Amino acid sequence: MSTPKTRLFLPLIYIVWSDDLLTADEFNILSRFIQKQSWLSEDERTFLESQLHLASPPSRIELNAWRAEIAQTVAVNPTLLSLFDLQLKVSQDHSLIAHQSAFEVLEQNLGILGAEALKLFTANKENQTYNYETNSTFDVPTLTAILDGSVANAINEVKEVISSKAFTYETSTDVTVYREKVLEWCRILAQRDLGNRAYPKEYGGGGNLAEYFAIMETLSFHDLSLVIKFGVQFGLWGMSINSLGTEKHFKKYLAKVGSLELPGCFAMTETNHGSNVKGLQTTATYNHATKTFLISTPTPKDQKEYIGNAANHGIMATVFAKLIIDDVDYGVNAFIVPIRAENGASLPNVTIGDCGLKMGLNGVDNGTLSFHNVEIPYDNMLDKFATIDENGAFSSPIPSDNRRFFTMLGTLVGGRIGIPRSALSGAKSGLAIAIRYGDQRRQFGPEGGSEIPILNYRMHQRRLFPPLAKAYALHFALRYLTQRFIDKKPEEMQEIEALAAGLKSYTTWFATATLQECREACGGKGYLSENRIDALKNDTDVYTTFEGDNTVLMQLVAKNRLSVFRKQVSDMNAMDKVSYVWNQTKVYLSEKNPFITRDTNEQHLLDPAFHINAFYYREHEIVTSAAKRLKKLIDSGLDPYDAFNVAQHQLIDVTKAYLERVVLEQFLDKIAATSDASAKAILTKLAQLFALSTMDENKAWYLENDYLTTVKTVAIRKTVNQLCWDIRPDAVALVDAFGIPESCLAAPISQKK
């Protein structure tokens, strides 16, 4: 039945079926609306209901016919301003304008963006899947300069080195050959003074910690075994001396470490103790008569395990062990222990093992270390935070054992900055390969037409573009973390350590998930080793364990956030509490009123104020809920340790909400500081995509907490799809802006034609 009144509904019916899925919500909303319209006849209602049967959707031929008819109306009426304007033209009965307000409410309830809906029926090139092409809207070098920031010179220096012939990828499956090649690469980097960049200038270094992190991040575009070997030698081994030692250690060791004359290890992890550093069992027993320490491994389960540089190349190691003086345990301290002679042989009473083949990073010589009463001199104790006086008594400027222990570990937090920055580079490489390939790989197309790039398909965009947006977001968040660490003040260290632990976990999990998506997005080509995604996946997988298991670290961050929350609440006076309640009331009035929770206006959905408010609200509500739950559990008689165990899953949510707010906040701050208009515009789109796709991922929480309605979550999903579509022409340029050298990218499927 075709009447002006039924034809008024045609554009709406086409839109709800256009994605091949009419949801139950959409059906119910439309059905209720139709039944309420008294101006429709019974036959017209029945006919319209028949077009909405979930079990019998319209055929593709019917949909194409509907679209053609509607598109023709749009073509002859190019000045249409709204979806209802189009409906009127299709109905050819202007008297139906009386129902405009009712249909506008219906649009909102369906989560339809009127202006975007009109684009479904326009014939312009930008909306034709088969004509959509790469066409950058910004200057790539300008965006690269924004990403590189103040350390651009160091980044370019590294790119020059790793693009040279000497850094051609090693393809041998012989682990010995591979390990020696990685050592050779490290020596070249040391000769260029890239390894010692963070050490003080007076001891042969460059005195620039920001450049050191940038060097490690850029090296991660190359072989990740090189990055880890580099990080073990110049970061863990060298920086443990720099951070935990004193002048006598700096003078004796740092220049040799920086030149790789003295290869070394960082021996913390034991077979039975990884994340629980306080539980380490290796001992360092002091003998005041000889002024020496005896380093001992009590049982085979207490051997140092997974120690980089140990199996083949390390000469010395920073060994973490319990300091024992006169049978009293003074907790974990750090000691420099020789493990190997210059000819490569193990020293007496030192047993060195090889961890063998691993899932990845086989260019790194991970090994085991056991000590059997190995004697070292007094000066080999790294004594910045603890020492032994002339009477043989323990002495420390930090009297509290706990505080001293965490202060010592806090100086080593740099590893939790280097690892996520390296992981992000791996994810960027994967995205560059997958997006470039998607731009060139053609499959399917319109009937009788040419095949089109798979990057033009909306689902392919949904797979790759939200991770692309998150990669940009994390880039700026990690730069922010790095600067906070460089500028650190003692009173800020707990917050910085928590942020580092959280971003390490969040970023490495992101890299693991993104590389898997990139592999699948490249199909069988992504499975070929020549295209590098296998190496990227295998090498970065252990990043979720390096520097602390991600799940454990996320819980530590949650405890920090709960402590901050508790302190904020306990420090409030009466007026502060009144103000707090009033601010919460304002949130409910301004953000949780029915109008806002249902607002699907495009301008509102793309507004950064809406995004950051939603992120702040989620963070606040989750931490408040977790605090209340823990208090209730403890008040019921549960031990605090057991209470935290019961609430572990909720603690992960606390950390995730906190981190996502910080990441978005830093992204928005960077955009605000960007002066180039075209770069600012594309970064704004990426920030919108990051924010809305994150809200889409967490829509269950927002719905459960009445912050969003179903109508609004549907509108958010559709806006995410549209942002992906809008970003498509810039996608290749966005991965080019990462500045990954072509020789490092190396995947045949990523080469531009």
VOGU-3710 file (C-alpha; in Angstrom, 3 decimals, decimal comma):
1> mstpktrlfl> 0,000/0,000/0,000  1,504/3,319/-1,072  -0,173/6,451/0,225  1,319/9,846/1,051  1,084/8,934/4,749  2,907/5,600/4,409  5,469/7,161/2,075  6,235/9,667/4,839  7,756/6,715/6,744  9,833/5,367/3,840
11> pliyivwsdd> 13,167/7,135/4,633  12,920/6,055/8,286  12,169/2,439/7,410  15,062/2,389/4,960  17,465/3,837/7,556  16,617/1,297/10,269  17,074/-1,567/7,806  20,113/-0,116/6,004  22,657/-1,849/8,256  20,879/-5,195/7,680
21> lltadefnil> 19,842/-5,318/11,311  16,628/-4,036/12,835  17,187/-4,211/16,580  14,403/-5,090/18,996  14,629/-1,568/20,451  14,239/0,027/17,027  11,295/-2,252/16,243  9,540/-1,464/19,525  10,070/2,289/19,196  8,768/2,384/15,630
31> srfiqkqswl> 5,885/0,020/16,313  4,681/2,007/19,320  4,960/5,229/17,337  2,916/3,860/14,436  0,171/2,569/16,721  -0,142/5,969/18,428  -0,678/7,936/15,183  -4,452/8,364/15,005  -4,156/10,133/11,645  -3,144/6,813/10,061
41> sedertfles> -5,861/4,438/8,876  -5,969/0,874/10,175  -4,829/-0,417/6,774  -1,924/2,040/6,735  -0,826/0,951/10,226  -1,012/-2,707/9,211  1,026/-2,044/6,083  3,719/-0,136/7,964  3,934/-2,857/10,632  4,406/-5,413/7,846
51> qlhlasppsr> 7,589/-3,577/6,777  9,096/-4,096/10,237  8,850/-7,858/10,711  12,103/-8,998/12,314  11,722/-12,459/10,820  11,259/-11,244/7,237  13,550/-8,307/6,464  13,313/-6,623/3,077  15,474/-8,112/0,337  18,533/-6,325/-0,963
61> ielnawraei> 16,594/-5,618/-4,181  13,801/-3,945/-2,187  16,286/-1,893/-0,164  18,092/-0,740/-3,310  14,776/0,236/-4,871  13,803/2,250/-1,791  17,166/3,966/-1,740  17,026/4,786/-5,436  13,604/6,400/-5,038  14,694/8,430/-2,001
71> aqtvavnptl> 18,023/9,387/-3,617  16,163/10,695/-6,654  14,099/12,942/-4,366  17,290/14,246/-2,755  18,888/14,864/-6,149  16,061/17,159/-7,271  15,867/18,865/-3,867  19,536/19,653/-3,020  18,682/22,215/-0,310  17,025/19,800/2,115
81> lslfdlqlkv> 18,025/20,653/5,663  16,567/17,831/7,734  15,398/14,261/7,543  11,783/15,368/7,987  12,165/17,756/5,018  13,109/14,705/2,979  10,169/12,706/4,338  7,777/15,471/3,265  9,208/15,529/-0,242  8,937/11,740/-0,532
91> sqdhsliahq> 5,324/11,823/0,698  4,441/14,650/-1,723  1,885/15,902/0,816  3,014/19,131/2,507  0,019/19,065/4,869  1,796/16,333/6,840  4,195/19,011/8,188  1,832/19,142/11,177  3,519/15,960/12,444  7,099/17,314/12,251
101> safevleqnl> 7,702/17,618/16,007  6,509/14,037/16,629  8,890/12,689/13,965  11,800/14,721/15,341  11,254/13,089/18,742  11,111/9,715/16,975  14,475/10,452/15,301  16,015/11,117/18,707  14,507/7,959/20,170  15,956/5,936/17,296
111> gilgaealkl> 19,361/7,587/17,699  19,241/8,914/14,140  21,445/11,905/13,348  19,346/13,859/10,828  22,150/15,595/8,953  24,184/12,391/8,728  21,101/10,424/7,663  20,666/12,676/4,643  24,152/11,662/3,469  22,914/8,095/3,018
121> ftankenqty> 20,974/9,262/0,002  23,405/11,714/-1,576  25,321/10,696/-4,651  28,426/12,752/-3,948  31,751/11,000/-4,161  32,582/11,102/-0,462  29,708/8,765/0,393  30,283/6,194/-2,352  32,129/3,210/-0,946  33,738/2,377/-4,271
131> nyetnstfdv> 34,989/5,946/-4,876  36,336/6,718/-1,413  40,104/7,194/-1,631  43,149/8,228/0,363  43,420/12,010/0,315  45,206/13,610/3,270  43,723/16,768/4,756  46,865/17,672/6,728  50,618/17,998/6,296  52,266/14,736/7,377
141> ptltaildgs> 55,669/16,226/8,417  53,849/18,792/10,553  51,979/16,078/12,450  55,187/14,026/12,789  56,866/17,067/14,330  53,990/17,380/16,814  54,381/13,712/17,766  58,176/13,939/18,089  58,147/17,161/20,097  61,313/18,401/21,753
151> vanainevke> 63,215/15,121/21,240  62,921/15,144/17,432  66,708/15,374/16,965  67,347/12,226/19,005  64,538/10,408/17,170  65,955/11,348/13,769  69,436/10,302/14,879  68,137/6,841/15,770  66,174/6,545/12,516  69,324/7,297/10,561
161> visskaftye> 71,210/4,525/12,373  68,549/1,813/12,178  67,908/2,577/8,499  71,528/1,783/7,629  72,656/-1,415/5,913  74,263/-2,634/9,152  70,790/-2,909/10,672  69,308/-5,186/8,017  67,070/-7,668/9,848  68,707/-10,928/10,932
171> tstdvtvyre> 66,799/-13,848/9,394  68,839/-16,762/10,744  66,939/-19,215/12,947  70,174/-20,014/14,791  69,737/-18,416/18,215  73,495/-17,975/18,691  73,796/-16,073/15,411  70,782/-13,947/16,302  72,106/-13,082/19,781  75,492/-12,053/18,427
181> kvlewcrila> 73,868/-9,858/15,781  71,807/-8,084/18,452  74,960/-7,537/20,539  76,682/-6,124/17,447  73,795/-3,686/16,918  74,040/-2,610/20,582  77,745/-1,906/20,157  77,014/0,352/17,174  74,447/2,241/19,239  76,947/2,569/22,098
191> qrdlgnrayp> 79,566/3,955/19,707  77,041/6,631/18,702  76,566/7,552/22,403  72,918/6,506/22,275  73,112/4,049/25,187  74,560/6,460/27,757  72,214/9,338/26,901  70,551/9,337/30,347  73,735/9,134/32,453  75,219/12,279/34,053
201> keyggggnla> 77,561/14,206/31,766  80,368/14,107/34,337  80,449/10,314/33,966  80,454/10,212/30,184  76,717/10,431/29,598  74,401/12,823/27,819  72,413/13,914/30,861  69,138/13,714/28,946  66,562/11,231/30,234  63,858/12,428/27,819
211> eyfaimetls> 66,085/11,588/24,854  66,886/8,157/26,307  63,193/7,230/26,390  62,743/8,616/22,867  65,697/6,525/21,676  64,200/3,364/23,142  60,786/4,183/21,668  62,266/4,752/18,193  64,445/1,632/18,318  61,175/-0,239/18,813
221> fhdlslvikf> 60,337/0,355/15,138  63,205/-2,075/14,510  63,867/-5,508/16,021  62,388/-5,699/19,527  65,148/-8,056/20,708  67,493/-5,122/20,132  65,241/-2,862/22,211  65,180/-5,252/25,166  68,918/-5,946/24,993  69,501/-2,186/24,817
231> gvqfglwgms> 67,125/-1,634/27,750  68,773/-4,319/29,890  72,294/-3,016/29,293  71,838/0,741/29,391  68,563/0,954/31,278  68,224/-1,747/33,912  71,909/-2,467/34,487  73,250/1,051/33,995  70,366/2,927/35,583  70,349/0,652/38,646
241> inslgtekhf> 73,901/1,863/39,287  72,944/5,450/38,519  69,797/5,359/40,684  70,872/3,160/43,607  74,616/3,774/43,778  76,783/6,665/44,883  79,732/8,563/43,408  82,213/5,729/43,868  79,997/3,496/41,711  79,374/6,184/39,099
251> kkylakvgsl> 83,116/6,779/38,631  83,975/3,107/38,462  81,207/1,758/36,249  79,007/4,201/34,323  81,385/5,093/31,472  82,174/1,402/30,895  78,500/0,461/30,975  77,620/3,246/28,521  80,319/2,168/26,052  79,340/-1,516/26,428
261> elpgcfamte> 82,855/-2,284/27,619  81,100/-3,739/30,677  78,007/-5,775/29,710  75,764/-6,430/32,675  72,484/-7,751/34,023  69,653/-6,767/36,306  69,050/-9,765/38,573  65,838/-9,231/40,497  63,311/-11,921/39,459  63,564/-15,345/41,084
271> tnhgsnvkgl> 61,869/-18,597/40,124  59,545/-18,420/43,127  59,261/-14,634/43,318  58,544/-12,306/40,420  56,018/-9,610/41,242  56,570/-9,980/45,001  60,009/-8,384/45,219  59,869/-8,178/49,031  59,700/-11,965/49,069  63,078/-12,493/47,366
281> qttatynhat> 65,179/-15,199/49,053  68,702/-14,562/47,727  70,870/-13,404/50,653  73,807/-11,034/51,052  75,404/-11,811/54,410  77,822/-9,200/55,721  81,121/-10,123/57,427  82,478/-7,068/59,230  85,827/-8,717/59,932  86,617/-9,030/56,219
291> ktflistptp> 84,282/-6,231/55,098  82,744/-8,494/52,485  79,356/-9,930/51,576  78,540/-13,540/50,753  75,865/-13,795/48,034  73,905/-17,040/48,257  70,982/-18,757/46,564  69,304/-20,832/49,328  67,431/-23,315/47,095  67,055/-24,031/43,354
301> kdqkeyigna> 63,668/-22,256/43,440  65,452/-19,077/44,560  67,720/-18,822/41,516  67,574/-15,610/39,513  65,528/-16,354/36,420  64,807/-14,762/33,066  67,779/-12,435/33,462  68,630/-10,571/30,247  72,323/-10,601/29,197  72,990/-13,497/31,592
311> anhgimatvf> 73,172/-16,502/29,281  75,981/-15,252/27,021  77,243/-11,720/27,478  76,918/-10,321/31,010  80,108/-9,766/33,026  78,450/-8,342/36,157  74,963/-8,095/37,579  73,011/-5,886/39,921  71,719/-8,561/42,281  68,798/-7,871/44,598
321> akliiddvdy> 69,178/-9,778/47,839  68,181/-9,671/51,496  70,889/-7,964/53,535  71,801/-10,065/56,599  73,906/-8,549/59,386  74,483/-10,615/62,531  71,526/-12,848/61,636  69,199/-9,844/61,305  67,332/-9,404/58,003  67,412/-5,757/56,859
331> gvnafivpir> 65,334/-6,323/53,741  66,110/-6,264/50,039  69,110/-4,232/48,874  71,138/-4,140/45,648  74,700/-5,410/45,099  77,088/-5,514/42,150  78,196/-9,104/41,662  80,728/-10,333/39,039  79,363/-13,404/37,237  81,645/-14,088/34,286
341> aengaslpnv> 85,312/-13,738/33,334  86,267/-11,698/30,271  86,820/-14,940/28,343  83,143/-15,785/28,878  83,595/-18,492/31,520  81,432/-18,459/34,646  83,248/-17,294/37,750  83,778/-19,741/40,635  80,637/-20,429/42,693  78,400/-18,810/40,048
351> tigdcglkmg> 76,118/-21,109/38,057  74,752/-19,666/34,814  71,963/-21,301/32,824  70,260/-20,517/29,535  66,472/-20,067/29,406  66,545/-21,379/25,824  64,008/-20,720/23,092  61,166/-18,409/23,955  57,915/-17,392/22,297  59,726/-14,279/21,063
361> lngvdngtls> 62,726/-12,020/21,731  65,143/-14,835/20,928  67,873/-12,319/20,212  68,044/-11,672/23,970  70,184/-14,086/25,986  67,927/-14,664/28,984  69,478/-16,879/31,603  69,443/-18,100/35,193  71,910/-17,215/37,940  72,680/-19,096/41,160
371> fhnveipydn> 75,238/-18,001/43,736  77,037/-20,300/46,153  78,696/-18,103/48,769  80,103/-15,696/46,207  82,281/-13,165/48,046  82,112/-9,492/47,002  83,794/-6,446/48,602  82,097/-3,860/50,811  82,033/-1,227/48,047  79,881/-3,451/45,831
381> mldkfatide> 76,776/-2,610/47,850  74,760/0,075/46,042  74,392/2,339/49,031  72,317/5,381/48,123  69,494/4,410/50,495  71,287/2,100/52,971  74,835/1,393/54,056  76,897/-0,231/56,806  78,849/2,082/59,104  82,386/1,744/60,414
391> ngafsspips> 81,082/-0,318/63,336  79,376/-2,836/61,088  75,891/-1,511/61,863  73,135/-0,957/59,351  72,459/2,699/58,564  69,907/4,433/56,372  68,597/7,984/55,912  65,153/6,371/55,635  64,383/4,606/58,938  61,204/2,864/57,800
401> dnrrfftmlg> 61,918/-0,494/56,115  58,791/-0,226/53,978  59,424/3,343/52,912  63,073/2,601/52,145  62,090/-0,422/50,058  59,488/1,460/48,005  61,790/4,481/47,638  64,423/2,168/46,173  61,933/0,605/43,752  60,554/4,029/42,880
411> tlvggrigip> 63,892/5,063/41,388  63,570/2,146/38,950  60,141/3,152/37,652  61,755/4,190/34,362  61,330/0,619/33,147  57,580/1,047/33,419  57,876/4,042/31,127  60,209/2,495/28,557  58,220/-0,724/28,141  54,837/0,862/27,258
421> rsalsgaksg> 56,510/3,325/24,902  58,198/0,390/23,183  54,931/-1,569/23,082  53,140/1,394/21,526  55,763/1,574/18,783  55,082/-2,089/18,064  51,356/-1,380/17,824  52,044/1,600/15,532  54,052/-0,666/13,221  51,213/-3,171/13,107
431> laiairygdq> 48,663/-0,437/12,372  50,863/1,016/9,634  51,157/-2,385/7,951  47,446/-3,219/8,245  46,121/0,197/7,198  48,463/0,525/4,236  47,525/-2,982/3,143  43,825/-2,247/3,566  44,218/0,814/1,348  45,638/-1,322/-1,484
441> rrqfgpeggs> 43,948/-4,704/-1,081  40,755/-4,855/-3,149  37,862/-7,254/-2,628  34,245/-7,252/-3,863  32,421/-4,209/-5,182  29,108/-3,005/-6,608  27,398/-5,214/-9,170  29,226/-4,828/-12,458  31,814/-2,481/-10,951  35,436/-2,760/-9,932
451> eipilnyrmh> 36,599/-4,263/-6,651  37,211/-1,708/-3,907  39,860/-1,269/-1,172  38,919/-3,232/1,919  39,676/-0,124/3,976  36,485/1,357/2,493  34,346/-1,231/4,271  32,838/0,144/7,461  33,564/-2,961/9,516  37,208/-2,911/8,486
461> qrrlfpplak> 37,354/0,703/9,610  35,770/-0,215/12,951  38,498/-2,820/13,451  41,443/-0,510/12,790  40,516/3,139/13,309  39,529/3,128/17,016  42,901/1,467/17,805  44,572/4,091/15,600  42,868/6,831/17,617  43,888/5,160/20,873
471> ayalhfalry> 47,493/4,889/19,659  47,568/8,662/19,218  45,909/9,178/22,595  48,403/6,916/24,363  51,330/8,586/22,620  50,536/11,907/24,281  49,667/10,275/27,619  53,026/8,486/27,736  54,857/11,700/26,880  53,019/13,338/29,772
481> ltqrfidkkp> 54,027/10,494/32,109  57,651/10,751/30,954  57,787/14,455/31,702  56,170/13,948/35,105  58,879/11,401/35,919  61,684/13,684/34,738  60,310/16,634/36,753  59,406/14,485/39,771  59,240/15,796/43,315  59,374/13,456/46,326
491> eemqeieala> 55,776/14,208/47,304  54,576/13,280/43,782  56,362/9,948/43,460  53,511/7,726/44,647  51,180/9,228/42,069  53,807/8,996/39,303  54,631/5,383/40,180  50,932/4,497/40,113  50,408/6,217/36,767  53,470/4,469/35,316
501> aglksyttwf> 52,273/1,066/36,533  48,807/1,702/35,127  49,874/3,005/31,716  52,373/0,175/31,406  49,536/-2,319/31,843  46,968/-0,451/29,757  49,354/0,171/26,852  50,841/-3,324/26,688  47,376/-4,899/26,762  46,394/-2,476/24,003
511> atatlqecre> 49,427/-3,484/21,923  48,646/-7,190/22,310  45,004/-6,744/21,253  45,833/-4,331/18,421  48,471/-6,552/16,844  46,040/-9,474/16,875  43,452/-7,294/15,112  46,063/-6,170/12,590  47,044/-9,758/11,887  43,436/-10,748/11,215
521> acggkgylse> 42,783/-7,601/9,163  45,588/-8,660/6,815  44,153/-12,141/6,341  46,587/-14,844/5,270  49,193/-12,232/4,329  49,308/-11,174/7,954  50,267/-14,732/8,881  53,403/-14,685/6,728  56,605/-13,922/8,625  57,824/-11,644/5,843
531> nridalkndt> 55,077/-9,185/6,796  56,419/-8,892/10,373  53,197/-8,997/12,363  54,125/-12,437/13,738  57,388/-11,074/15,161  55,633/-8,009/16,552  52,976/-10,190/18,229  55,425/-12,700/19,666  57,984/-10,149/20,827  55,508/-7,793/22,532
541> dvyttfegdn> 53,445/-10,532/24,170  55,741/-10,733/27,202  55,512/-6,961/27,668  52,344/-7,690/29,643  54,621/-9,469/32,155  57,805/-7,358/31,968  58,199/-4,860/34,811  55,353/-6,546/36,695  52,318/-8,618/35,758  49,644/-6,319/34,347
551> tvlmqlvakn> 46,811/-7,560/36,539  48,929/-7,192/39,684  50,001/-3,690/38,672  46,414/-2,643/37,976  45,476/-3,669/41,521  48,380/-1,665/42,936  47,164/1,395/41,026  43,632/0,865/42,366  44,940/0,791/45,926  46,697/4,093/45,262
561> rlsvfrkqvs> 43,519/5,647/43,857  41,514/4,421/46,847  44,108/5,900/49,206  43,882/9,233/47,391  40,086/9,114/47,566  40,136/8,245/51,279  42,564/11,088/52,012  40,465/13,578/50,051  37,366/12,610/51,993  39,100/12,519/55,405
571> dmnamdkvsy> 40,695/15,948/54,820  37,322/17,595/54,202  35,972/19,976/56,815  32,248/20,579/57,245  32,067/23,180/54,477  34,085/20,993/52,115  31,593/18,173/52,635  28,677/20,487/51,935  30,451/21,646/48,776  31,145/18,045/47,772
581> vwnqtkvyls> 27,482/17,067/48,132  26,438/20,173/46,210  28,879/19,378/43,390  27,484/15,853/43,182  23,987/17,288/43,056  25,057/19,571/40,225  26,363/16,543/38,320  22,974/14,861/38,624  21,211/18,054/37,539  23,540/18,879/34,642
591> eknpfitrdt> 24,543/15,425/33,372  21,941/12,903/34,561  18,766/14,783/33,801  16,485/13,088/31,224  17,259/15,631/28,519  21,043/15,099/28,661  20,922/11,314/29,045  18,779/11,135/25,897  20,441/13,949/23,921  21,519/12,566/20,518
601> neqhlldpaf> 22,306/15,896/18,910  25,483/15,565/16,837  27,058/18,729/18,231  26,564/17,431/21,773  27,906/13,959/20,987  31,095/15,424/19,503  31,601/17,962/22,295  34,826/17,305/24,282  33,087/18,655/27,405  30,546/15,823/27,137
611> hinafyyreh> 33,382/13,310/26,734  35,538/14,446/29,654  32,526/14,828/31,948  31,438/11,279/31,144  34,959/9,955/31,834  35,230/11,863/35,111  31,807/10,671/36,191  32,668/7,028/35,522  35,987/7,319/37,357  34,393/8,967/40,391
621> eivtsaakrl> 31,470/6,576/40,642  33,612/3,458/40,277  36,154/4,487/42,905  33,366/5,578/45,271  31,559/2,278/44,765  34,739/0,277/45,358  35,531/2,242/48,518  32,031/1,650/49,874  32,198/-2,030/49,072  35,569/-2,516/50,749
631> kklidsgldp> 34,393/-0,630/53,835  31,273/-2,781/54,007  33,317/-5,985/53,702  35,769/-4,881/56,396  32,981/-3,647/58,678  31,362/-7,073/58,363  34,461/-8,595/59,963  36,481/-9,523/56,889  40,234/-9,033/57,101  41,367/-6,142/54,804
641> ydafnvaqhq> 43,572/-8,573/52,841  40,588/-10,846/52,215  38,347/-7,883/51,443  40,697/-6,763/48,678  40,759/-10,314/47,339  36,961/-10,398/47,152  36,872/-7,058/45,311  39,798/-7,656/42,926  37,745/-7,465/39,730  36,308/-4,122/40,838
651> lidvtkayle> 39,796/-2,790/41,519  40,702/-3,362/37,872  37,699/-1,212/36,886  38,897/1,548/39,243  42,264/1,668/37,506  40,882/1,433/33,980  38,475/4,333/34,531  41,269/6,440/36,047  43,677/5,735/33,197  41,149/6,392/30,445
661> rvvleqfldk> 40,312/9,746/31,989  44,008/10,694/32,171  44,604/9,576/28,580  41,669/11,593/27,233  42,618/14,608/29,330  46,171/14,641/27,969  44,934/14,193/24,407  42,624/17,192/24,760  45,403/19,259/26,346  47,686/18,483/23,418
671> iaatsdasak> 45,001/19,465/20,910  44,461/22,749/22,750  48,196/23,480/22,468  48,340/22,657/18,733  48,499/25,737/16,502  48,437/24,175/13,025  44,769/24,212/11,952  44,753/21,079/9,790  46,703/19,027/12,345  44,380/20,271/15,074
681> ailtklaqlf> 41,340/19,241/13,009  42,486/15,653/12,429  43,653/15,260/16,044  40,233/16,485/17,165  38,548/13,766/15,086  40,865/11,166/16,601  40,108/12,403/20,116  36,381/12,248/19,396  36,784/8,708/18,086  38,842/7,648/21,100
691> alstmdenka> 36,349/9,137/23,546  33,186/7,811/21,910  34,565/4,361/21,081  35,687/4,054/24,726  32,201/5,044/25,883  30,778/2,520/23,415  32,988/-0,200/24,933  31,733/0,778/28,405  28,115/1,392/27,445  26,875/-1,387/29,757
701> wylendyltt> 28,249/0,526/32,746  26,785/3,826/31,563  23,404/2,180/31,014  23,465/0,426/34,394  24,219/3,746/36,083  21,585/5,718/34,122  24,175/8,097/32,678  23,095/7,193/29,138  19,884/5,811/27,680  19,661/3,136/25,003
711> vktvairktv> 18,777/5,782/22,467  21,964/7,686/23,216  24,224/4,620/23,144  22,801/3,790/19,708  23,563/7,349/18,582  27,099/7,055/19,977  27,660/3,824/18,047  26,482/5,470/14,835  28,664/8,507/15,465  31,683/6,226/15,948
721> nqlcwdirpd> 30,898/4,650/12,578  30,638/8,062/10,952  33,910/9,252/12,497  35,636/6,157/11,119  34,209/6,980/7,705  35,337/10,603/7,971  38,860/9,568/9,008  39,230/7,056/6,155  40,823/9,464/3,609  43,470/10,439/6,207
731> avalvdafgi> 44,152/6,935/7,553  47,303/6,220/5,519  48,672/9,688/6,225  48,007/9,176/9,940  50,185/6,055/10,081  52,782/7,732/7,847  52,968/10,493/10,450  54,369/7,945/12,923  57,566/8,342/10,905  58,464/4,651/10,805
741> pesclaapis> 61,465/4,113/8,475  60,525/2,045/5,429  63,460/-0,289/6,057  62,045/-1,021/9,517  58,451/-1,451/8,392  59,800/-3,867/5,779  56,513/-5,763/5,191  55,957/-6,296/1,437  52,209/-5,755/1,891  52,841/-2,306/3,376
751> qkk> 54,930/-0,979/0,526  53,321/1,894/-1,353  52,671/1,345/-5,047
//
